[in-house]
Amino acid sequence: MINRETLIREIKEYIKKLIGENEGLELVGVGDGVTTTRFVSTKLDDLINQTDDGRDPSKRLLVFQFDNRENYLDVNLHIRPAEESSRIRIYNLTAENDLFNKRQATLSSEWSVLYGTRLINHTSTLETEITTLLRIIKDKFETFCQTDLLNIEKFFSDNASEVIEGSEVTKLNSIAPLNQILFGPPGTGKTYHTIEAAVKAAEPQFYASLNIDAKAGTTPTQRKELTAKYNKLSKSGHIRFVTFHQSYGYEEFVEGLKAETNEDNQISYKVKDGIFKSICESASSPELDVDKNINTSGRVWKLSIESAQTNPAKTFCLENNIAAIGWGDTGDLGAEYKNDYYNTLGKNDLKTLEYFSDVMTEGDLVLCINSKTSVEAIGVVAGDYEFIEKGLPSRNDYCHHRKVTWLAEGVNVDFKSLNGDTAFDLKTCTPLSRLSVPSVVKHLAESGVSIAKPEVNVELVNYVLVIDEINRGNISKIFGELITLIEPSKRAGNDEAIEVVLPNSSKPFSVPNNLHIIGTMNTADRSLAMMDTALRRRFDFKEMMPKPALFDDECGVIKGINLTELLTKLNKRIEVLHDREHTLGHAFFFPAYNAMVAGNENEAFIELQSAFQNKIIPLLEEYFYDDWNKISLVLGDNQKSKHSSLQFVKEELITYTKLFGKEYQSEEFGQPEKQYALAEFTAPVWSNKKAYQAIYAPKNVTKADDQNE
């Protein structure tokens, strides 16, 4: 067996060998003992060296350090400029980028640790297989050099002016309007682009740190980072998504009344918040750093343990971080079959058991009451339902349990006002639909009870509501009186702010100025001229047109078919015969293009055929109302008359005498008409590459065919 010191020495020598084989890295030396090997990226060193001309040349500004102390093998990025201002500037610049591990981003008086990653865990487990360990180290090291190291170098290269000159990250390209609509023909990437637009609005500093080229668009790496950030923000509720349609209304968007039947079969109506009201309320509240186990989008539950008064069962539950209710004779509620006792219970009791065992979820907030309107303890659900046959020490029938972490006990907070000026429901366990987790946390804080950490982010963070197909809904019906409130100058906190009273809840309402609204609009469905004027003047409009140039590389040519020229020619003809709002978007060709990027040209050609048969041709039929003459003009079939095998749409003259007899006088209907027929999808023309080439270069294709003949 290799002893630890020998193992570490072999690792160190092997890492030095790997560094020497990489021309972009330079060995600096080792630290005290045998545990560390230091080296620099010469590209990074040259870039950041310019910030600190007076530094000691023997001290490298950037150092990557391998360290396997405590059985780990780490690589860390340090900076050490002599000037404190340079060190702080670089630290602040990188702190906004998720590439740098904030957990290890420290700012000391001498060194700043900006990045850290773990290559190997518990090297001691591999002491007997040094060959295996070194191979793993090599694989991990090479992966690091080809991914994170390149991204770090690119970050500092893209931000060279900020690093060298000390300027802040430019904010010009990161400013997003409060209200904007992305509009354009089908397939131009409007919904696809909402991910970028939403992240830009929600976290402008993160977006700016990606340094996205406005003309070229996102790289695959940038798109991956944007998508990851979008998903994270969506999960936290900072970005929300809705699609408008013809039957969508104010009740779904803002607030409406929901009918409910109680245990006595009496109908009552409760106010149900729509997505717009919900996100406005979230955006209006400061972000509270609550316990990590609390789901801020979860439910709030009222729970009565035996009674509202102090009792042994309640005391035991609070002391042991559990919640418990009775009806133990039902047996395990998780069992497939229920016993006779269960079936004798009333609706109220059955609903309580269902809520407690099936509906309550980890992360939900629990309010343990001490009266019809007040609460004495607040907890978070920490486990699934359990049936404990022995019950509680004081109540052996309290067998239905859940783990609950009680965050505050012995308090007395009145919730009547927050609960719509009503007392709590009589059920032992029931959801409080009028309450949300943020509103409860805020109410508790105002009452002197904090379940949040001491640090509260009082600065309002940005929220984003994405409205897909915004022009398909009846804007006046959906927004109602709130169309005025979304105007930037009328938002809460501004000099001209407006507040209205909502019709159903009778509560005051305003739109916060940290809520961004992003809509998408398909111009083929409804033109801008037909849009509601009130909507148009309150939104910034960003046109998104087809981008044939996206295919202008070697992958944009499939079996000799140039996708850029093909899309360009199709759209020029559509513009002349219809208008530019009904052109074809580049998204129709991306499946074929992506197949070429993957190196499968045959699959790419199949995807191109599919795009024409299943998307482009049906869309042209809709655009031109089955006017096949114009469709044939768009496809260039009129220029292939001598080569009918290349025509997608064939034409034939209608012979009236054959149809209606010799006595029929065709002049009553004007000139003889033509009849058009789309080639069967199994016809050879769809798999003939020359048919597609002839759409944009008919003369070249037909001339070549003539010469061959």
C-alpha positions in Angstrom: 0.0 0.0 0.0 1.3 3.5 -0.9 1.6 5.8 2.1 0.0 9.2 2.1 3.2 11.2 1.6 4.3 9.2 -1.4 0.8 9.4 -2.9 0.8 13.2 -2.6 4.3 13.5 -4.0 3.3 11.4 -7.1 0.2 13.5 -7.6 2.2 16.7 -7.4 4.8 15.5 -9.9 2.0 14.2 -12.3 0.2 17.6 -12.1 3.5 19.4 -12.9 3.8 17.1 -16.0 0.2 18.0 -17.1 0.9 21.7 -16.7 4.1 21.4 -18.8 2.1 19.7 -21.6 -0.4 22.7 -21.8 1.2 25.6 -23.7 -1.3 28.0 -22.2 -0.2 27.3 -18.6 3.0 28.2 -16.8 4.3 26.5 -13.6 4.9 29.0 -10.8 6.0 26.7 -7.9 4.8 24.9 -4.9 3.6 26.1 -1.5 4.8 25.0 1.9 5.2 21.2 2.1 4.2 18.9 -0.7 0.5 19.6 -0.9 0.2 22.4 -3.4 1.3 23.1 -7.0 0.8 26.6 -8.3 0.6 27.7 -11.9 -0.9 30.5 -14.0 -2.8 31.0 -17.2 -0.5 33.3 -19.2 -3.5 34.8 -21.1 -5.2 35.8 -17.9 -2.0 37.0 -16.4 -1.3 39.3 -19.4 -4.9 40.6 -19.3 -5.1 41.5 -15.7 -1.5 42.5 -15.3 -2.4 45.7 -17.1 -4.4 46.9 -14.1 -1.4 47.1 -11.8 1.8 48.3 -13.4 3.5 48.9 -10.0 3.1 45.4 -8.6 6.0 43.2 -7.6 6.8 41.2 -10.8 7.6 38.1 -8.8 4.0 37.9 -7.6 1.7 36.5 -10.2 -1.7 38.2 -10.4 -3.6 35.0 -11.1 -2.7 31.7 -9.5 -4.5 28.3 -9.9 -3.7 26.1 -6.9 -4.0 22.4 -6.7 -4.5 21.2 -3.1 -5.3 17.8 -1.8 -5.3 18.5 1.9 -7.9 16.5 3.9 -8.2 13.9 1.1 -9.5 16.4 -1.5 -8.0 17.7 -4.8 -9.1 21.2 -5.5 -8.3 23.9 -8.0 -8.8 27.5 -7.0 -8.4 30.9 -8.8 -6.7 33.6 -6.8 -5.8 37.2 -7.6 -3.1 39.3 -5.9 -2.6 42.8 -7.3 -0.5 45.1 -5.2 -3.1 47.9 -5.5 -6.2 47.4 -3.4 -8.4 49.3 -5.8 -7.6 46.8 -8.6 -8.3 43.8 -6.4 -11.7 45.2 -5.3 -12.6 46.1 -8.9 -11.9 42.7 -10.2 -13.6 41.0 -7.3 -16.8 43.1 -7.8 -16.8 42.4 -11.5 -16.6 38.7 -11.1 -19.1 38.5 -8.2 -22.0 39.1 -10.7 -21.2 36.1 -12.8 -22.4 32.6 -11.8 -19.2 31.1 -13.4 -17.4 32.1 -10.2 -18.3 30.1 -7.2 -19.7 32.7 -4.8 -19.3 30.3 -1.9 -15.6 30.6 -2.2 -15.5 34.2 -3.5 -13.7 36.0 -0.7 -12.1 39.4 -0.5 -9.2 39.5 1.9 -6.6 42.2 2.5 -4.2 40.4 0.3 -5.7 37.5 -1.7 -9.1 37.2 -3.4 -10.4 33.7 -4.1 -12.7 34.0 -7.0 -13.3 30.5 -8.2 -13.2 27.0 -6.7 -14.0 23.5 -8.0 -13.3 20.1 -6.6 -11.7 17.6 -9.0 -11.3 14.6 -6.7 -13.1 13.6 -3.5 -11.6 11.3 -0.8 -8.3 10.4 -2.6 -7.5 8.1 0.3 -10.0 5.5 -1.1 -7.8 5.1 -4.1 -4.4 4.8 -2.5 -3.9 1.3 -3.6 -4.6 2.1 -7.3 -2.3 5.0 -8.2 -2.6 4.4 -11.9 -6.4 4.7 -11.7 -6.1 7.8 -9.6 -3.7 9.5 -12.0 -5.9 8.7 -15.0 -8.9 10.2 -13.2 -6.9 13.3 -12.4 -5.8 13.7 -16.0 -9.4 13.4 -17.3 -10.7 15.9 -14.7 -7.8 18.3 -15.4 -8.4 18.2 -19.2 -12.1 18.7 -18.7 -11.4 21.7 -16.5 -9.0 23.2 -19.1 -11.5 22.7 -21.9 -14.5 24.1 -20.1 -14.2 26.4 -17.0 -10.7 27.6 -17.7 -11.7 28.7 -21.3 -14.8 30.4 -19.9 -12.9 32.2 -17.3 -10.3 33.4 -19.9 -13.2 34.5 -22.2 -14.9 36.4 -19.3 -11.8 38.4 -18.6 -11.1 38.9 -22.3 -14.6 40.2 -22.9 -14.5 42.4 -19.9 -10.9 43.7 -20.5 -12.0 47.3 -20.6 -13.8 47.0 -17.2 -10.8 45.2 -15.7 -8.1 47.6 -17.1 -10.0 50.9 -16.9 -11.9 50.2 -13.8 -15.3 51.1 -15.4 -18.5 49.4 -14.4 -20.0 46.7 -16.5 -21.8 48.5 -19.3 -25.5 48.9 -18.4 -26.7 50.2 -21.8 -27.3 46.8 -23.3 -28.8 45.5 -20.0 -31.6 48.0 -19.7 -34.9 46.3 -20.4 -38.2 48.3 -20.9 -40.9 47.7 -18.4 -43.4 46.8 -21.1 -42.3 45.3 -24.4 -43.8 43.1 -27.2 -41.8 40.9 -29.4 -43.6 40.8 -32.8 -43.0 39.2 -36.1 -44.1 36.4 -38.5 -44.3 32.8 -37.4 -41.1 31.0 -36.7 -38.9 34.0 -36.0 -38.1 32.9 -32.4 -40.3 35.2 -30.4 -41.1 32.7 -27.7 -37.6 31.4 -27.9 -36.2 34.9 -27.4 -38.4 35.5 -24.3 -36.0 33.5 -22.3 -33.2 36.0 -23.0 -35.5 39.0 -22.7 -36.9 37.7 -19.3 -33.5 37.1 -17.8 -32.3 40.4 -19.1 -35.2 42.1 -17.3 -35.1 40.0 -14.1 -31.3 40.0 -13.6 -29.7 42.7 -15.8 -26.3 42.4 -14.1 -26.1 38.7 -14.8 -27.2 39.3 -18.4 -24.6 42.0 -18.9 -21.9 39.6 -17.6 -22.7 37.2 -20.4 -21.5 39.8 -23.0 -24.0 38.6 -25.6 -23.3 40.0 -29.1 -26.4 42.0 -30.1 -26.0 41.1 -33.8 -24.6 37.6 -33.6 -26.9 36.5 -30.8 -26.2 33.9 -28.1 -23.5 31.2 -28.4 -24.5 27.7 -27.3 -22.7 28.3 -24.0 -24.5 31.6 -23.4 -27.8 30.0 -24.3 -27.2 27.2 -21.8 -26.5 29.7 -19.0 -29.5 31.8 -19.9 -31.8 28.8 -19.9 -30.4 27.6 -16.6 -31.0 31.1 -15.1 -34.5 31.3 -16.6 -35.5 27.9 -15.1 -34.1 29.0 -11.7 -36.0 32.3 -11.8 -39.2 30.5 -13.0 -39.0 28.0 -10.2 -38.6 30.8 -7.6 -41.6 32.6 -9.1 -39.7 35.6 -10.3 -40.6 34.8 -13.9 -44.1 33.6 -14.7 -45.7 32.6 -18.0 -49.2 32.8 -19.4 -50.8 32.4 -22.9 -53.7 34.6 -24.0 -56.5 33.1 -26.0 -60.0 34.1 -27.1 -61.8 32.9 -23.9 -59.2 34.3 -21.5 -60.6 37.1 -19.3 -60.2 39.4 -16.3 -61.2 36.7 -13.9 -58.3 34.5 -14.8 -55.8 37.3 -15.2 -56.6 39.7 -12.3 -59.1 38.2 -9.9 -62.4 36.4 -10.0 -65.0 34.7 -7.8 -64.7 31.0 -7.1 -67.8 29.0 -5.9 -67.2 26.6 -3.1 -69.6 24.2 -1.3 -69.2 23.7 2.5 -70.0 20.7 4.6 -73.7 21.8 4.7 -73.9 22.0 0.9 -74.1 25.7 1.1 -72.5 27.7 -1.7 -70.1 30.4 -0.9 -67.9 32.6 -3.1 -64.2 33.3 -2.5 -61.9 35.7 -4.3 -59.4 33.8 -6.4 -56.3 35.8 -7.5 -55.2 35.7 -11.1 -51.6 35.5 -12.3 -51.2 39.2 -12.8 -52.5 40.2 -9.3 -50.4 37.4 -7.8 -47.1 38.5 -9.4 -47.8 42.1 -8.6 -48.2 41.3 -4.9 -45.0 39.2 -5.0 -43.1 42.0 -6.7 -44.4 44.6 -4.2 -43.0 42.7 -1.2 -39.3 42.7 -0.3 -37.4 39.5 -0.7 -37.2 37.8 2.8 -34.4 35.5 3.5 -36.6 32.8 5.1 -35.7 29.4 6.3 -34.4 27.4 3.3 -37.0 24.6 3.9 -39.9 27.0 3.4 -41.4 27.0 -0.1 -42.4 30.6 -0.7 -44.9 29.5 -3.3 -46.4 26.8 -1.0 -49.6 26.7 0.9 -50.4 28.1 4.4 -52.3 25.7 6.7 -54.3 26.3 9.9 -53.9 23.6 12.5 -55.6 23.0 15.8 -53.9 20.4 18.0 -56.6 19.0 20.3 -57.9 22.6 21.0 -57.0 26.2 20.8 -56.1 26.3 24.5 -52.8 25.1 26.0 -52.9 21.3 26.4 -50.4 18.4 26.9 -50.8 17.1 23.3 -49.9 20.5 21.8 -47.0 21.0 24.1 -45.6 17.6 23.2 -45.9 18.4 19.5 -44.2 21.8 19.7 -41.3 20.4 21.9 -40.7 17.4 19.5 -41.2 19.1 16.1 -44.2 17.2 15.0 -47.9 17.9 14.2 -50.5 15.3 15.2 -54.3 15.0 14.8 -56.8 12.4 16.1 -59.2 9.9 14.6 -56.6 7.2 15.2 -59.3 4.4 14.9 -59.2 5.0 11.1 -55.9 3.2 10.9 -53.2 4.1 8.4 -54.6 6.6 5.9 -52.0 5.5 3.4 -53.6 2.0 3.2 -55.5 1.1 0.0 -58.7 0.2 1.9 -60.4 2.2 4.6 -62.1 0.6 7.6 -65.7 0.9 8.8 -64.9 3.6 11.3 -63.4 5.8 8.6 -66.6 5.4 6.5 -68.8 6.6 9.4 -67.0 10.0 9.7 -68.6 13.2 8.5 -67.5 15.3 5.5 -65.7 17.8 7.7 -63.6 15.2 9.5 -62.9 13.3 6.2 -61.7 16.6 4.6 -59.4 17.2 7.6 -57.8 13.8 7.3 -57.4 14.2 3.5 -55.7 17.6 3.9 -53.4 16.3 6.6 -52.3 13.1 5.0 -52.5 13.8 1.2 -52.5 17.5 0.4 -50.1 19.0 2.9 -46.6 19.1 1.4 -43.1 19.6 2.6 -42.2 23.3 2.6 -45.7 24.4 3.4 -46.2 26.8 6.3 -48.3 25.7 9.3 -50.0 28.1 11.7 -50.9 26.5 15.1 -53.9 28.5 16.5 -54.7 29.6 20.0 -58.1 31.2 19.2 -60.5 31.6 16.3 -58.3 34.4 14.9 -54.9 34.2 16.4 -51.8 32.0 16.1 -49.3 30.8 18.8 -46.8 28.8 16.7 -45.5 28.8 13.2 -43.7 25.9 11.5 -42.7 24.4 8.2 -43.7 20.9 7.1 -40.6 18.8 7.1 -41.8 15.2 6.3 -44.4 13.0 4.8 -47.5 11.6 6.6 -46.9 8.9 9.1 -49.2 6.6 11.1 -47.9 6.2 14.7 -50.0 3.5 16.3 -49.2 4.4 19.9 -50.3 8.1 19.4 -49.1 10.7 21.8 -48.3 10.3 25.6 -51.5 12.2 26.5 -53.7 11.1 23.6 -53.3 7.6 22.2 -55.8 8.4 19.4 -53.5 11.1 18.0 -51.9 8.7 15.6 -51.7 10.7 12.4 -48.3 12.5 12.4 -46.2 14.8 10.3 -42.7 16.2 11.0 -43.0 19.9 11.4 -40.1 22.2 12.2 -41.5 24.8 14.6 -39.8 28.1 13.8 -41.6 30.3 16.4 -43.5 29.3 19.5 -45.2 31.1 22.4 -46.4 34.0 20.3 -49.8 35.6 20.0 -50.4 37.1 16.5 -53.9 38.0 15.3 -54.6 37.0 11.7 -58.2 38.2 11.3 -57.3 41.2 9.1 -55.0 39.2 6.9 -57.6 36.5 6.6 -60.2 38.8 5.0 -61.6 39.9 8.4 -62.9 36.4 9.0 -62.2 33.8 11.7 -60.4 30.6 10.9 -62.3 27.6 9.5 -63.6 25.1 12.0 -61.8 22.2 10.5 -58.8 20.9 12.5 -56.6 21.1 9.5 -57.4 23.3 6.5 -55.6 25.5 3.9 -55.9 29.2 4.3 -56.6 30.3 0.7 -56.5 34.0 1.4 -53.0 33.8 2.8 -49.7 33.4 0.9 -46.3 32.5 2.4 -44.8 36.0 1.7 -47.9 37.7 3.2 -47.7 35.6 6.3 -43.9 36.3 6.8 -44.5 40.0 6.3 -47.4 40.0 8.7 -45.4 38.2 11.3 -42.5 40.6 10.9 -44.8 43.5 11.4 -46.1 41.9 14.6 -42.6 41.5 15.9 -42.2 37.8 15.0 -39.5 36.9 12.6 -39.1 33.5 10.9 -36.7 35.2 8.4 -33.0 35.5 8.9 -31.7 38.8 10.3 -30.6 40.0 6.9 -33.6 41.2 4.9 -33.2 42.3 1.3 -35.2 45.5 1.5 -34.4 46.3 -2.2 -37.2 45.0 -4.4 -36.0 42.6 -7.0 -37.3 42.4 -10.6 -40.2 40.2 -11.6 -41.2 39.3 -15.1 -44.6 38.2 -16.6 -44.3 36.7 -20.0 -47.5 36.8 -22.0 -47.4 34.6 -25.1 -49.7 35.3 -28.0 -50.8 38.6 -26.4 -52.7 39.7 -29.5 -54.9 36.6 -29.4 -56.7 37.8 -26.3 -59.3 40.6 -25.9 -57.0 43.2 -24.2 -59.8 45.4 -22.9 -61.6 42.4 -21.4 -58.4 40.9 -19.8 -56.8 44.0 -18.4 -59.9 46.0 -17.7 -59.2 49.2 -15.7 -55.6 48.0 -15.1 -54.5 48.9 -18.6 -53.7 52.4 -17.3 -51.8 51.1 -14.3 -49.1 49.3 -16.4 -47.9 52.5 -17.9 -44.4 53.3 -16.5 -45.4 56.7 -15.1 -48.5 55.3 -13.4 -46.6 52.5 -11.5 -46.5 52.5 -7.7 -43.8 54.8 -6.3 -43.8 57.3 -9.2 -45.1 60.9 -9.0 -48.1 60.0 -11.2 -48.8 56.7 -9.6 -52.4 55.5 -9.7 -54.1 53.1 -7.3 -57.5 51.5 -8.0 -59.9 49.4 -5.8 -60.5 45.9 -7.3 -64.1 45.1 -7.9 -64.2 41.6 -6.2 -61.9 41.9 -3.2 -62.5 45.7 -2.7 -58.7 45.9 -2.0 -56.5 48.8 -3.2 -54.2 47.7 -6.0 -51.3 49.2 -8.0 -48.7 47.9 -10.3 -45.1 48.0 -8.9 -42.3 49.5 -11.0 -40.1 46.4 -10.7 -42.6 44.2 -12.7 -41.6 43.8 -16.4 -44.2 42.6 -18.9 -43.0 40.8 -22.0 -45.5 39.9 -24.7 -45.1 38.0 -28.0 -47.3 38.6 -31.0 -47.6 36.7 -34.2 -48.2 39.3 -37.0 -49.7 36.7 -39.2 -52.6 36.4 -36.8 -53.3 40.0 -36.4 -51.5 43.0 -37.8 -50.2 45.9 -35.6 -52.7 48.2 -37.2 -55.5 46.2 -35.6 -54.0 46.2 -32.1 -55.7 48.0 -29.3 -54.4 51.6 -29.4 -54.3 51.7 -25.6 -52.1 48.7 -25.6 -49.8 49.9 -28.4 -48.9 53.2 -26.7 -48.0 51.5 -23.4 -45.6 49.0 -24.9 -42.2 49.1 -26.6 -42.3 47.0 -29.8 -39.4 45.0 -31.0 -39.6 43.5 -34.4 -38.3 40.0 -35.0 -38.0 39.2 -38.7 -36.6 36.1 -40.4 -32.8 35.8 -40.3 -31.6 33.7 -43.2 -28.0 34.7 -42.4 -28.2 32.3 -39.4 -27.6 29.5 -41.9 -24.7 31.2 -43.7 -22.1 28.6 -43.0 -21.1 25.1 -44.2 -23.9 23.5 -42.1 -26.4 25.7 -43.9 -26.0 23.7 -47.2 -27.8 20.3 -47.3 -27.1 18.2 -50.3 -26.3 21.3 -52.3 -29.4 23.1 -51.1 -28.4 26.5 -49.7 -30.8 27.3 -46.8 -30.0 31.0 -46.7 -30.8 31.5 -50.4 -33.8 29.2 -50.1 -35.4 31.1 -47.2 -34.5 34.5 -48.7 -36.1 33.8 -52.1 -39.3 32.3 -50.5 -39.7 35.4 -48.3 -39.1 37.9 -51.1 -41.9 36.3 -53.2 -44.2 36.2 -50.2 -43.6 39.9 -49.5 -44.6 40.8 -53.1 -47.6 38.5 -53.3 -48.8 39.2 -49.7 -46.8 41.3 -47.2 -43.7 41.1 -45.0 -45.8 40.2 -41.9 -46.6 36.8 -43.5 -43.0 35.7 -44.3 -41.5 32.4 -43.1 -39.3 32.4 -40.0 -35.9 30.8 -39.8 -37.2 28.4 -37.1 -38.8 26.2 -39.8 -35.3 25.2 -41.1 -33.6 24.8 -37.7 -34.3 21.0 -37.3 -32.6 20.4 -40.7 -29.8 22.8 -39.8 -29.2 21.2 -36.4 -29.1 17.7 -38.0 -26.3 19.1 -40.3 -24.5 20.4 -37.2 -24.7 16.9 -35.7 -23.1 15.6 -38.9 -26.1 13.7 -40.3 -26.8 15.1 -43.8 -29.4 12.4 -44.7 -31.3 13.2 -41.6 -31.1 16.9 -42.4 -32.6 16.4 -45.8 -35.5 14.4 -44.3 -36.1 17.2 -41.8 -36.1 19.7 -44.7 -38.7 17.6 -46.5 -40.8 17.4 -43.4 -40.6 21.2 -42.9 -42.0 21.7 -46.4 -44.7 19.1 -46.2 -46.0 19.6 -42.6 -45.3 23.3 -41.9 -44.4 25.5 -44.9 -47.0 24.2 -47.4 -49.9 24.3 -44.9 -48.9 27.8 -43.9 -48.9 29.0 -47.5 -52.3 27.5 -48.0 -53.6 29.5 -45.1 -51.8 32.7 -46.2 -53.1 32.6 -49.7 -56.6 31.1 -49.0 -55.8 28.0 -51.2 -54.9 30.2 -54.1 -52.5 27.6 -55.6 -51.5 29.9 -58.4 -49.7 32.2 -55.9 -48.4 29.2 -53.9 -46.8 27.9 -57.1 -45.3 31.3 -57.7 -43.8 31.3 -54.2 -42.3 27.9 -54.8 -41.0 29.0 -58.3 -42.9 26.1 -60.0 -44.0 28.5 -62.8 -40.3 28.7 -63.8 -40.0 24.9 -64.1 -42.6 24.4 -66.8 -40.1 22.4 -69.0 -39.1 20.3 -66.0 -42.4 19.1 -64.5 -40.5 16.6 -62.3 -39.2 19.5 -60.2 -42.7 21.0 -59.6 -44.3 20.7 -56.3 -47.6 22.2 -57.6 -48.6 21.1 -61.1 -51.1 22.9 -63.3 -53.6 21.7 -65.9 -56.0 23.6 -68.2 -59.6 22.9 -67.5 -61.4 21.6 -70.7 -65.0 22.6 -70.2 -66.3 20.6 -73.1 -65.0 17.4 -71.6 -66.7 18.2 -68.3 -70.0 19.7 -69.5 -70.4 18.7 -73.2 -69.9 20.4 -76.6 -73.0 22.7 -76.1 -71.4 24.3 -73.1 -70.2 27.9 -73.7 -67.1 28.5 -71.6 -66.9 32.2 -72.5 -69.7 32.8 -69.9 -67.1 32.2 -67.3 -64.3 34.2 -69.0 -61.0 32.8 -70.1 -60.2 29.1 -69.7 -59.0 28.4 -66.1 -56.2 26.3 -64.7 -56.5 23.6 -62.2 -53.7 23.0 -59.6 -52.7 19.9 -57.7 -50.1 19.5 -55.0 -47.8 16.5 -55.5 -48.5 13.5 -53.3 -46.1 13.5 -50.3 -44.9 10.1 -51.6 -44.0 11.6 -55.0 -40.3 11.7 -56.0 -40.2 15.5 -56.2 -40.1 15.8 -52.4 -36.9 13.8 -52.2 -35.3 15.5 -55.3 -32.7 18.0 -54.1 -32.9 19.8 -57.5 -36.6 20.7 -56.8 -35.5 22.7 -53.7 -32.5 24.3 -55.5 -34.8 25.3 -58.3 -36.9 27.4 -55.9 -34.1 30.0 -55.6 -32.0 29.2 -58.7 -34.4 27.8 -61.3 -32.3 28.9 -64.3 -29.1 27.2 -63.0 -30.9 23.9 -62.2 -32.9 23.7 -65.4 -29.9 24.8 -67.5 -27.9 22.0 -66.0 -30.7 19.5 -66.7 -30.9 20.7 -70.3 -27.2 20.2 -70.8 -27.4 16.7 -69.4 -30.2 15.9 -71.7 
